[in-house]
Amino acid sequence: MVVLQRVLIGKAAADKDLFGEYVINPDYNADMLAAAVALHEGFSYQPSNELFWKQSVGNENSFLFVTTRHLTSPLLDSVKSTMEDGEYLIIACRSFESGLDKAYGNISIKKIPQMLLDRCEFGKTDYNLNIVQPPIYDEDEEVDCNE
């Protein structure tokens, strides 16, 4: 299981709310969240200066767009209208209109919390490494650094 916590700011990317539902940590801003999702989806976080939805690159024709907004049909249509032939896009969002995930063959839509839940450990504060045989140092041994 991949640990997304502490990837960028030393805090969990998601945690449980008062109702026991996983929510995105409010300490994460949009760029931090996009970079974390990109890392775990195998994309390189490289925001485009021209198109807001080209946040991360998988290869020359595949992109990832992460948004905390509810994805609507007008927004999706707007993004699609700026895509070139042969481009593929994954949109990770908090929620989206019913059926929108089947609107275009070259655009996949995922919900952020489920993506994080599937790949992360939550509420973990220590990350002890499983070192089978740590080195043993003799405390009495002095080393001359001027040699």
Secondary structure, 3 states (H helix, E strand, C coil): CCCCCCCCCCCCCEEECCCCCEEECCCCCHHHHHHHHHHHHCCEECCCCCCCCCCEEEECCEEEEEEEEEECHHHHHHHHHHCCCCCEEEEEEEEECCCHHHCCCCEEEEEHHHHHHHHCCCCCCCCCCCCCCCCCCCCCCCCCCCC
